[in-house]
Amino acid sequence: MSPPNSTTAILYAFAANLGIAAAKTGAAFWTGSGSLLAEAIHSFADCGNQVLLFIGMKRSAKEATRQHPMGFGRESYIWSMMVAFTLFSVGGVFSIYEGWLRYTHPHTVENEKVAVLILLIAFGLEWFSLKGALAAMRQEKGTRSLWQWFKETQSSELMVVTGEDVAALAGLGIALIMLSLTMVTGNTAYDAAGSMLIGLLLITVAVVVGSEVHSLLLGEAAEEISDNVQQYLENQPCVLKVLNVWAINHGNNVMVSIKAELQPDMAVINAVNEINAMERQIKLTHARVKWIFFEIDNAD
């Protein structure tokens, strides 16, 4: 099951984006700003994305069945991939289309000061949402950089929410700059270009997030757990040689597969007891480890 922190981050993001989307939409129609309309589309897409993430979290928490004995933990990755695709199609492509339409058929931008005020308010709300996501990931992130955490995390929901929030803040910055240039110069091409730049930004974020979620879907290794388990096993007197250790993310849980050579003079019952003791210790040390498959062998 996804941790409560992920739920909190999603709720923060949904509340912020719903308010932002409504404000941006009203201001976009009032002012005729293409950049603001692109940002409104982005915020509505984000609201839908948070609903998809929440559905994925709930479905990934279903109990294991005979057909799916390891449960449904990876289902959250599928819904996160859907979010990445939505960010690409609805957010990115439509913003570029809208910007190009306004570039080739210029629209007058009115009440620019109101649009700037709305963007500043939206910036504050998005920062509030990002702070919620950063607080939710604090324990998992530890001392790692934000980018390192992004590359290594198995929490696809937090990954997507954080990516959305960063993209939203960057998009608002672009919209503010381009709308300000339109106000100063009177040239609406800047506003239209802002819409297209926001679209390109969203597509870039969608591709980066989608690539990371795709890796998780394929069965990404939990390298830190794998290394720690190998080191632990090598220090056990009963283990002659560690041949192979795999630790694979399965949602918020991890499956560990071990192949090791034990001391040749051990009785079967002693080998069984030693293996059970090592498995208990591994699970005690690594709370995410749910399954351990231990094979005795003398060759990999």
VOMIFI-28761 format. One record per atom (N, C-alpha, C): x, y, z; residue in one letter. Coordinates in steps of 0.05 Angstrom, whole numbers, padded with zeros to 5 digits, always signed. Each point is the difference from the previous one (the first is absolute). Layout:
<nodes>
XYZa;...
</nodes>
This chain:
<nodes>
+00017-00024+00000m;-00017+00024+00000m;+00018+00025+00000m;-00009+00021-00014s;+00015+00025-00001s;+00000+00013+00028s;+00021+00013+00008p;+00002+00012+00026p;-00019+00024+00002p;-00009+00007+00025p;-00018+00023+00003p;+00012+00026-00011p;+00027+00002+00001n;+00013+00025-00011n;-00008+00005-00029n;-00001-00022-00016s;-00008+00003-00028s;-00028+00011-00002s;-00018-00010+00016t;-00028+00009+00000t;-00001+00030+00007t;+00015+00008+00020t;+00000+00028+00008t;+00010+00018-00022t;+00022-00009-00013a;+00011+00016-00022a;-00020+00003-00023a;-00014-00022-00007i;-00020+00001-00021i;-00023+00019+00007i;-00009-00001+00025l;-00022+00017+00008l;+00008+00030+00000l;+00025+00005+00009y;+00010+00028-00002y;+00000+00009-00029y;+00011-00016-00018a;+00002+00007-00028a;-00028+00004-00012a;-00019-00018+00006f;-00027+00002-00012f;-00013+00026+00009f;+00001+00006+00026a;-00013+00024+00011a;+00012+00025-00013a;+00026+00001-00002a;+00014+00023-00011a;-00007+00003-00030a;+00001-00022-00015n;-00005+00002-00029n;-00029+00006-00007n;-00019-00009+00017l;-00028+00005-00006l;-00005+00030+00003l;+00010+00012+00021g;-00003+00029+00004g;+00014+00016-00021g;+00024-00009-00007i;+00016+00014-00021i;-00014-00002-00027i;-00010-00024-00007a;-00012-00003-00026a;-00024+00018-00003a;-00017+00002+00021a;-00024+00017-00002a;+00008+00029-00004a;+00020+00009+00016a;+00008+00028-00002a;+00013+00006-00028a;+00017-00018-00009k;+00013+00004-00026k;-00020+00001-00023k;-00020-00018+00001t;-00020-00002-00021t;-00015+00027-00002t;-00010+00009+00023g;-00015+00025+00000g;+00017+00023-00011g;+00025+00002+00010a;+00018+00021-00009a;+00008-00002-00029a;+00003-00025-00010a;+00007-00004-00028a;-00022+00010-00019a;-00025-00006+00006f;-00022+00009-00017f;-00004+00030+00003f;+00006+00011+00023w;-00004+00029+00005w;+00022+00016-00015w;+00025-00011+00001t;+00022+00015-00012t;+00006-00008-00029t;-00007-00024-00008g;+00007-00010-00026g;+00029-00009-00002g;+00013-00006+00022s;+00028-00008+00000s;+00003-00030-00007s;+00016-00005-00020g;+00006-00028-00008g;+00017-00014+00021g;+00020+00014+00012s;+00016-00012+00020s;-00016-00008+00024s;-00019+00017+00008l;-00017-00006+00023l;-00019-00023-00006l;-00010-00001-00025l;-00018-00023-00007l;+00016-00026+00000l;+00025+00001-00010a;+00017-00024+00001a;+00004-00009+00029a;+00004+00019+00018e;+00004-00007+00028e;-00025-00011+00012e;-00024+00010-00008a;-00025-00010+00010a;-00004-00029-00009a;+00006-00006-00025i;-00002-00027-00011i;+00019-00018+00016i;+00024+00010+00005h;+00020-00016+00016h;-00011-00006+00027h;-00013+00019+00014s;-00010-00004+00027s;-00023-00020+00000s;-00018+00002-00020f;-00023-00019-00001f;+00011-00028-00006f;+00020-00002-00017a;+00012-00026-00005a;+00013-00012+00025a;+00012+00018+00016d;+00012-00009+00025d;-00021-00010+00019d;-00023+00013+00001c;-00022-00010+00018c;-00008-00028-00008c;-00003-00005-00026g;-00007-00026-00010g;+00022-00020+00007g;+00025+00009-00002n;+00023-00017+00006n;-00001-00010+00029n;-00006+00019+00018q;-00001-00008+00028q;-00022-00020+00006q;-00022+00002-00014v;-00022-00020+00003v;+00011-00027-00010v;+00014-00001-00022l;+00011-00025-00010l;+00020-00012+00019l;+00017+00017+00012l;+00020-00010+00019l;-00014-00012+00025l;-00021+00013+00009f;-00015-00010+00023f;-00013-00027-00006f;-00011-00002-00024i;-00012-00026-00008i;+00022-00022+00000i;+00023+00007-00012g;+00022-00019-00001g;+00009-00009+00028g;+00001+00019+00019m;+00008-00007+00027m;-00020-00019+00013m;-00026+00005-00004k;-00020-00017+00012k;+00001-00028-00013k;+00003-00002-00026r;+00001-00026-00013r;+00025-00015+00006r;+00022+00014+00005s;+00025-00014+00006s;-00001-00012+00029s;-00019+00009+00016a;-00002-00010+00028a;-00018-00025+00002a;-00010-00010-00022k;-00018-00023+00001k;+00016-00025+00010k;-00015-00017+00013e;+00013-00025+00011e;+00009-00019-00023e;+00020-00015+00006a;+00010-00019-00020a;-00021-00021-00005a;+00000-00011-00025t;-00018-00021-00007t;+00016-00024-00010t;-00014-00022-00006r;+00013-00024-00011r;+00013+00007-00027r;-00014+00016-00016q;+00010+00007-00026q;+00023+00021+00002q;+00000+00016+00020h;+00021+00020+00005h;+00010-00003+00028h;+00017-00020+00005p;+00008-00007+00027p;+00018+00021+00013p;+00013+00018-00016m;+00016+00021+00012m;-00015+00026+00002m;-00026-00001-00004g;-00017+00024+00004g;+00001+00018-00025g;-00009+00025+00004f;-00004+00019-00022f;+00016+00025+00004f;+00023-00003+00014g;+00016+00024+00006g;+00009+00015-00025g;+00005-00014-00022r;+00010+00014-00024r;-00022+00015-00015r;-00025-00004+00008e;-00021+00013-00015e;+00002+00030+00003e;+00011+00010+00022s;+00004+00029+00003s;+00018+00011-00022s;+00019-00017-00010y;+00018+00009-00022y;-00016+00004-00026y;-00020-00018-00004i;-00016+00002-00025i;-00015+00026+00000i;-00012+00007+00023w;-00016+00025+00001w;+00018+00024-00001w;+00024-00002+00011s;+00019+00022-00003s;+00009+00004-00029s;+00003-00022-00014m;+00006+00002-00029m;-00023+00014-00015m;-00024-00006+00007m;-00023+00013-00012m;+00001+00030+00005m;+00008+00008+00024v;+00003+00028+00007v;+00021+00013-00018v;+00023-00013-00003a;+00021+00010-00018a;-00010+00004-00028a;-00016-00019-00010f;-00011+00003-00027f;-00020+00023-00001f;-00017+00003+00021t;-00019+00022+00001t;+00014+00027+00000t;+00022+00002+00016l;+00016+00024+00001l;+00011+00007-00028l;+00007-00021-00015f;+00011+00004-00027f;-00022+00009-00019f;-00022-00015+00000s;-00021+00005-00021s;-00017+00024+00007s;-00013+00000+00023v;-00018+00021+00007v;+00015+00026+00006v;+00020-00002+00018g;+00014+00023+00008g;+00019+00011-00021g;+00018-00017-00010g;+00021+00010-00018g;-00009+00006-00028g;-00012-00020-00013v;-00007+00003-00028v;-00021+00021-00004v;-00020+00001+00017f;-00021+00020-00003f;+00010+00028+00005f;+00019+00003+00019s;+00011+00027+00005s;+00016+00010-00024s;+00015-00018-00013i;+00014+00008-00025i;-00019+00007-00022i;-00021-00016-00003y;-00020+00005-00020y;-00014+00028+00005y;-00007+00004+00024e;-00013+00026+00007e;+00018+00023-00005e;+00026-00003+00008g;+00019+00022-00005g;+00004+00005-00029g;+00003-00021-00016w;+00003+00004-00029w;-00024+00013-00012w;-00024-00007+00009l;-00024+00012-00010l;-00001+00029+00006l;+00008+00008+00023r;+00000+00028+00008r;+00023+00015-00013r;+00022-00014-00008y;+00022+00013-00014y;-00008+00007-00029y;-00014-00019-00012t;-00008+00004-00028t;-00026+00017-00003t;-00016+00000+00021h;-00024+00016+00001h;+00000+00016+00026h;+00015+00022+00001p;+00004+00015+00025p;-00026+00009+00013p;+00000-00003+00027h;-00023+00010+00017h;+00010+00023+00017h;-00016+00020+00004t;+00007+00022+00017t;+00000-00009+00029t;+00021+00006+00015v;+00001-00006+00028v;-00009+00024+00016v;-00021-00003+00017e;-00011+00022+00015e;+00003-00005+00030e;-00001+00021+00016n;+00001-00003+00029n;+00024-00016+00009n;+00024+00007-00011e;+00024-00016+00005e;+00007-00001+00030e;-00006+00022+00014k;+00008+00002+00028k;-00016-00021+00016k;-00025-00005-00008v;-00016-00020+00014v;+00013-00028-00005v;+00009-00004-00025a;+00012-00026-00007a;+00026-00004+00016a;+00016+00021+00003v;+00024-00002+00016v;-00006-00006+00029v;-00020+00013+00011l;-00008-00005+00028l;-00008-00030+00004l;-00016-00010-00019i;-00009-00028+00001i;+00024-00019-00001i;+00019+00006-00017l;+00024-00016-00003l;+00016+00000+00026l;+00002+00023+00013l;+00015+00002+00025l;-00014-00016+00022l;-00026+00002+00001i;-00015-00016+00020i;+00004-00030-00006i;-00002-00007-00025a;+00004-00029-00008a;+00028-00009+00008a;+00020+00018-00004f;+00028-00007+00007f;+00001-00007+00030f;-00013+00016+00017g;+00000-00006+00029g;-00014-00026+00006g;-00022-00006-00013l;-00015-00025+00005l;+00017-00024-00009l;+00013+00002-00023e;+00016-00022-00010e;+00024-00004+00018e;+00011+00021+00011w;+00022-00003+00019w;-00009-00014+00025w;-00025+00006+00009f;-00012-00014+00023f;-00002-00030-00006f;-00009-00007-00025s;-00003-00028-00008s;+00027-00014-00001s;+00021+00014-00011l;+00027-00012-00001l;+00011-00004+00028l;-00005+00019+00018k;+00010-00004+00028k;-00013-00025+00012k;-00026-00005-00006g;-00013-00024+00010g;+00014-00025-00010g;+00007+00000-00026a;+00013-00023-00012a;+00028-00004+00012a;+00015+00022+00003l;+00026-00002+00011l;+00000-00010+00029l;-00020+00009+00016a;-00003-00010+00027a;-00007-00029+00001a;-00017-00009-00019a;-00008-00028-00002a;+00024-00019-00006a;+00019+00011-00016m;+00022-00017-00008m;+00025+00002+00018m;-00002+00018+00020r;+00024+00006+00016r;+00013-00024+00012r;-00016-00018+00012q;+00012-00023+00013q;+00012-00019-00020q;-00014-00005-00022e;+00010-00018-00021e;+00024+00012-00014e;+00000+00026-00005k;+00022+00013-00014k;+00026-00001+00015k;-00002+00005+00027g;+00024+00000+00016g;+00020+00022-00008g;+00025-00008-00004t;+00021+00019-00007t;+00005+00002-00030t;-00016-00015-00015r;+00004+00001-00029r;-00010+00026-00012r;+00011+00008-00023s;-00010+00023-00014s;-00027-00006-00012s;-00015+00020-00007l;-00027-00004-00011l;+00001-00016-00026l;+00020+00005-00017w;+00002-00015-00025w;+00008-00029+00006w;+00018-00005+00019q;+00007-00027+00006q;-00023-00015+00011q;-00016+00013+00018w;-00024-00013+00011w;-00019-00007-00023w;-00004+00019-00019f;-00018-00004-00022f;+00008-00024-00017f;+00026-00004-00004k;+00010-00022-00016k;-00002-00027+00015k;+00000+00000+00027e;+00001-00024+00015e;-00026-00008+00014e;-00019+00019+00003t;-00024-00006+00015t;-00018-00021-00013t;-00014-00015+00017q;-00020-00019-00010q;-00028+00012+00004q;-00002+00024+00012s;-00026+00013+00005s;-00008+00016-00025s;-00013-00014-00019s;-00006+00013-00025s;-00020+00023+00004s;-00018-00002+00020e;-00019+00022+00005e;+00015+00026+00008e;+00018-00003+00019l;+00015+00024+00009l;+00018+00011-00023l;+00011-00019-00016m;+00016+00008-00022m;-00016+00018-00020m;-00025-00010-00006v;-00016+00015-00019v;-00009+00026+00011v;-00010+00001+00025v;-00009+00025+00012v;+00022+00020+00001v;+00024-00009+00008t;+00023+00019+00001t;+00007+00010-00027t;+00000-00018-00020g;+00006+00009-00028g;-00020+00020-00010g;-00026-00005+00006e;-00021+00018-00008e;+00004+00028+00013e;+00006+00000+00026d;+00002+00025+00014d;+00024+00017-00010d;+00022-00014-00005v;+00024+00014-00011v;-00007+00011-00027v;-00013-00016-00017a;-00008+00010-00027a;-00019+00023+00002a;-00019-00001+00020a;-00019+00021+00003a;+00013+00026+00007a;+00019-00001+00019l;+00014+00024+00008l;+00016+00012-00023l;+00014-00018-00015a;+00015+00010-00023a;-00019+00012-00021a;-00023-00013-00005g;-00019+00009-00019g;-00011+00028+00008g;-00005+00003+00025l;-00010+00026+00010l;+00021+00022-00004l;+00025-00007+00004g;+00022+00019-00005g;+00000+00008-00029g;-00002-00020-00018i;-00001+00006-00029i;-00024+00018-00007i;-00023-00006+00011a;-00024+00015-00005a;+00003+00029+00009a;+00012+00004+00024l;+00004+00027+00011l;+00019+00016-00018l;+00022-00012-00008i;+00019+00014-00017i;-00012+00007-00027i;-00014-00019-00013m;-00011+00005-00026m;-00023+00020+00001m;-00016-00002+00020l;-00022+00019+00003l;+00010+00028+00006l;+00022+00002+00016s;+00012+00026+00005s;+00012+00012-00025s;+00012-00016-00017l;+00011+00010-00025l;-00022+00010-00018l;-00023-00014+00000t;-00023+00009-00016t;-00010+00026+00010t;-00001+00004+00027m;-00009+00025+00012m;+00019+00023-00008m;+00026-00005+00001v;+00020+00021-00006v;+00001+00007-00029v;-00001-00020-00018t;+00004+00004-00029t;-00027+00003-00015t;-00021-00011+00011g;-00026+00000-00014g;-00001-00021-00021g;+00021-00018-00002n;+00001-00021-00020n;-00011-00026+00012n;-00023-00009-00010t;-00012-00025+00012t;+00015-00025-00008t;+00019+00002-00018a;+00016-00023-00008a;+00015-00012+00024a;+00008+00018+00019y;+00014-00010+00024y;-00019-00018+00016y;-00025+00009+00003d;-00019-00016+00015d;-00005-00027-00013d;-00003+00000-00027a;-00004-00025-00014a;+00025-00018+00003a;+00024+00012-00002a;+00024-00016+00003a;+00002-00012+00028a;-00011+00015+00020g;+00000-00011+00027g;-00017-00025+00002g;-00022-00001-00013s;-00017-00023+00000s;+00015-00024-00012s;+00014+00005-00022m;+00015-00022-00013m;+00024-00010+00017m;+00013+00019+00013l;+00022-00008+00018l;-00010-00016+00024l;-00023+00007+00010i;-00012-00015+00022i;-00006-00029-00009i;-00011-00002-00025g;-00005-00026-00011g;+00025-00017-00003g;+00022+00012-00010l;+00025-00015-00002l;+00010-00009+00027l;-00003+00018+00020l;+00008-00007+00027l;-00015-00024+00011l;-00026+00000-00004l;-00017-00022+00010l;+00007-00026-00014l;+00005+00001-00026i;+00008-00024-00015i;+00027-00011+00011i;+00019+00018+00005t;+00026-00008+00011t;-00004-00014+00027t;-00015+00012+00018v;-00005-00012+00026v;-00014-00027-00003v;-00020-00002-00018a;-00014-00025-00004a;+00018-00022-00010a;+00019+00007-00018v;+00019-00020-00010v;+00018-00010+00023v;+00010+00019+00016v;+00019-00007+00022v;-00015-00017+00020v;-00024+00008+00009v;-00015-00015+00019v;-00008-00028-00011v;-00009+00000-00025g;-00008-00025-00013g;+00023-00019-00002g;+00024+00010-00005s;+00024-00018-00002s;+00005-00013+00027s;-00002+00015+00021e;+00005-00011+00027e;-00021-00020+00008e;-00025+00006-00006v;-00022-00019+00007v;+00002-00025-00017v;+00008+00003-00025h;+00004-00023-00018h;+00021-00019+00012h;+00022+00011+00011s;+00020-00016+00013s;-00011-00016+00023s;-00017+00013+00016l;-00013-00013+00023l;-00019-00022-00010l;-00014+00005-00021l;-00018-00020-00011l;+00014-00026-00008l;+00024+00004-00011l;+00016-00023-00010l;+00011-00016+00023l;+00001+00011+00024g;+00011-00014+00023g;+00027+00011+00008g;+00001+00024+00011e;+00025+00013+00006e;+00012-00011+00026e;+00026-00002+00000a;+00014-00011+00024a;+00001+00021+00022a;-00003-00011+00025a;+00004+00016+00024a;+00029-00004+00008a;+00018+00016-00013e;+00028-00005+00002e;+00012+00002+00028e;-00010+00019+00016e;+00010+00004+00027e;-00006-00025+00017e;-00025-00010-00003i;-00007-00024+00015i;+00016-00024-00009i;+00003-00003-00026s;+00016-00022-00011s;+00029+00000+00011s;+00012+00024+00000d;+00028+00002+00009d;+00002-00006+00030d;-00020+00010+00016n;+00001-00005+00028n;-00005-00029+00007n;-00018-00013-00014v;-00005-00029+00004v;+00024-00016-00006v;+00013+00006-00023q;+00025-00014-00008q;+00021+00002+00022q;+00004+00025+00009q;+00020+00004+00021q;-00006-00015+00026q;-00026+00000+00007y;-00008-00015+00024y;+00005-00030-00003y;-00007-00011-00023l;+00003-00029-00005l;+00030-00008+00001l;+00017+00017-00012e;+00028-00006-00001e;+00013-00001+00028e;-00013+00013+00019n;+00011+00000+00027n;-00011-00022+00018n;-00017-00018-00012q;-00011-00022+00015q;+00018-00024-00001q;+00006-00012+00023p;+00019-00023+00001p;-00010-00024-00017p;-00027-00003-00001c;-00011-00024-00014c;+00001+00003-00031c;+00005+00025-00010v;+00000+00005-00029v;+00029-00002-00010v;+00004-00020-00018l;+00027-00003-00012l;+00004+00020-00022l;-00021+00005-00016k;+00003+00018-00023k;-00028+00010-00008k;-00002+00027-00005v;-00025+00011-00010v;+00002+00001-00030v;-00017-00015-00013l;+00001-00002-00030l;-00016+00022-00014l;-00023+00006+00012n;-00017+00020-00014n;-00020+00011+00020n;-00005+00026-00002v;-00021+00013+00016v;-00015+00020-00018v;-00026-00004-00002w;-00017+00018-00015w;-00020+00013+00020w;-00004+00026-00002a;-00021+00013+00015a;-00016+00017-00020a;-00025-00007-00004i;-00017+00012-00021i;-00023+00015+00013i;-00004+00025-00008n;-00023+00016+00010n;-00026-00012-00011n;-00019-00002+00018h;-00027-00009-00008h;-00019+00019+00015h;-00005+00023-00012g;-00015+00021+00014g;+00017+00010+00023g;-00012+00002+00024n;+00015+00009+00023n;+00014-00023+00015n;-00004-00025-00010n;+00014-00023+00011n;+00023-00009-00018n;+00016-00018+00011v;+00023-00010-00015v;+00001-00030+00002v;+00007-00013-00023m;+00004-00028-00001m;+00030-00005-00002m;+00011-00017+00018v;+00028-00006+00001v;+00004-00029-00008v;+00018-00005-00019s;+00007-00027-00009s;+00030-00004+00006s;+00006-00022+00014i;+00027-00006+00009i;+00009-00027-00010i;+00024-00002-00010k;+00012-00025-00007k;+00028+00000+00014k;+00004-00020+00018a;+00025+00000+00016a;+00008-00029+00005a;+00027-00003+00004e;+00011-00025+00008e;+00005+00000+00030e;-00011-00020+00013l;+00003-00002+00029l;+00023-00020+00007l;+00008-00001+00025q;+00021-00018+00008q;-00008-00029-00007q;+00018-00015-00012p;-00008-00027-00011p;-00006-00020+00022p;+00009+00004+00024d;-00004-00021+00021d;-00025+00005+00017d;-00016+00020-00008m;-00024+00006+00015m;-00022-00020-00004m;-00013-00008+00022a;-00024-00017-00002a;-00023+00016-00012a;-00018-00014-00013v;-00022+00014-00013v;-00016+00017+00019v;-00006-00011+00024i;-00016+00015+00019i;+00014+00025+00010i;+00027-00002+00002n;+00016+00023+00008n;+00000+00022-00022n;+00002-00010-00025a;-00001+00019-00023a;-00027+00014-00001a;-00021-00014+00005v;-00027+00012-00001v;-00002+00021+00022v;+00009-00007+00024n;-00001+00019+00023n;+00016+00025-00005n;+00024-00004-00012e;+00017+00023-00006e;-00013+00018-00021e;-00011-00012-00021i;-00014+00016-00021i;-00023+00015+00012i;-00017-00013+00016n;-00022+00014+00013n;+00009+00023+00017n;+00021-00004+00015a;+00011+00022+00017a;+00010+00023-00017a;+00013-00006-00022m;+00010+00022-00018m;-00023+00015-00013m;-00020-00015-00008e;-00023+00013-00012e;-00015+00019+00020e;-00002-00009+00024r;-00013+00016+00021r;+00016+00026+00004r;+00026-00003+00001q;+00017+00024+00005q;-00001+00019-00024q;+00000-00010-00024i;-00002+00017-00023i;-00026+00016+00000i;-00023-00013+00006k;-00025+00013+00001k;-00002+00020+00023k;+00014-00006+00022l;+00001+00018+00023l;+00016+00026-00007l;+00021-00004-00015t;+00018+00022-00007t;-00013+00017-00022t;-00014-00013-00019h;-00011+00014-00023h;-00031-00004+00000h;-00014+00020+00010a;-00029-00002+00003a;-00014-00004-00026a;+00011+00008-00022r;-00014-00003-00026r;+00002-00028-00011r;+00019-00016+00010v;+00003-00028-00011v;-00024-00017+00010v;-00016-00010-00019k;-00023-00016+00007k;+00004-00029-00007k;+00015-00006-00022w;+00004-00027-00008w;+00030-00006-00003w;+00008-00023+00010i;+00028-00009-00004i;+00000-00028-00010i;+00014-00005-00022f;+00003-00026-00012f;+00030-00008+00001f;+00006-00020+00017f;+00028-00007+00006f;+00006-00027-00013f;+00019-00001-00018e;+00008-00025-00013e;+00028-00007+00007e;+00004-00025+00009i;+00026-00011+00006i;+00012-00012-00025i;+00024+00009-00007d;+00013-00011-00025d;+00030+00004+00003d;+00015-00012-00018n;+00029+00003+00000n;+00010+00013-00026n;-00018+00008-00017a;+00007+00014-00025a;-00023+00018-00008a;+00007+00022-00013d;-00020+00019-00008d;-00012-00008-00027d;
</nodes>
